[in-house]
Amino acid sequence: MTTSQNGKSLGLAACTAIVVGNMVGSGFYLSPAAVAPYGNLAILVWMIMGAGAICLGLTFARLAGMVPAVGGPYAYTRLAYGDFAGFLIAWGYWISIWSSLPVIAIAFTGVMIDLFPALGNRLTATILTLGVINLRGVHAAGLFAQVTTYAKLLPFGAVAIIGLLYIDTSHFAEFNPSGQSLLQSFAALAPLTMFAYLGLESATVPAGDVRDARRTIPRSTVLGISIAAALYVLGTVVVMGVVPRPQLIHSVAPFSEAAGLMWGRGGELAISIAVVISSIGALNGWTLLMGQVPMAAARDGLFPPLFARLSSRGVPAIGMVVSATFATLLVLVQAVGSDSFAAVYRLMVGLSTMTAVVPYAFCALAGTLVASRLSNGQKTPRVTIIELIAFLFAMFTLYGSGAEPVLYGMVLLMLGIPVYVWQRRNGEVARTQGVETQNGAPIRPAASL
């Protein structure tokens, strides 16, 4: 990879690869089964959600263009709306991360059940899912990361392109066989498809290292989301066109089953192995990220200082352990109460999507506020039509997440308020007592409440 004279090494190809690599994740391996009850409507929704995701991506690109050295929903929200909103978004973004972990683990478990049918009971499946969640992050070299990235793309590419030759057009006879109204079906599909588009802001995260960021980030965002959307649409078309709907609805490994019907046991094994490798890579990345997000907020004085503590290996181990614990509890609660593993998957996707689109909604309209802070009294631009579309898109996805995920998500968000009060109170006490602080957080322990 070449480096420009100003030291910035990321160009269009690299940023596009980041977007595609982060969006195309193992959670999508289960989505054809989740959207199968909605027939051809699911394919149309994939395309519509892709257009909405592009609008959201462009709003992040605008923010990165104004503040190229800062990336991520938390940072932009804090800059636009202040500390409290920044805290809530950091809290919600963190919830989204650790509630995504079970979805990746469920995808892994589904493939293992497909390979070893004896594992296909609730107790064994739950134990396997919990075991995957609590694996330690694989601190591997760049080669391993590249292998897992290609392992994500190869199954989609093979099934989505070559599989077009195997589809049975009779599988597409019904537009919306779910029995629900068009609006209800669209709303139900919104979080199931939006989950696959999470990570659309990825090109903005390394904005400080991007060459010609104002042009490169918007172009790579649109290109990356478009590539991912094409893979999603074609992959869903092929899986739905190869696997009969009654079988697909109950599938725990839809891509593997489709590969088995097209290419026999060898093809099924190849796709399953790729999904396993991809899931391990995704778990590694998300495990590290779920420690980094609270660490960043803790360094800004918004999360408890313990989240900023690093282990002897230089990683925020406490944040990782706490996050994995919450993910484990989430699986246990749902495994006890749900009738099927599919129900667990739907709730996890709904909860993760709901807590992710709340930050997206905040950031959709943050551009004009960030611009006003940087304008030095000059006239600031108004909210654009793309930002309005992005905001409405995020709100509709939130509505489609359903009552149960939204209820759980709101409760989890509200539980963060005492943490914020604790942090602000400790900061004020530290200042009045003359304790040295950093970004509002006492450097040495403050008095307890």
Order of alpha helices (4+ residues) and beta strands (2+ residues): alpha-alpha-alpha-alpha-alpha-alpha-alpha-alpha-alpha-alpha-alpha-alpha-alpha-alpha-alpha-alpha-alpha-beta-beta
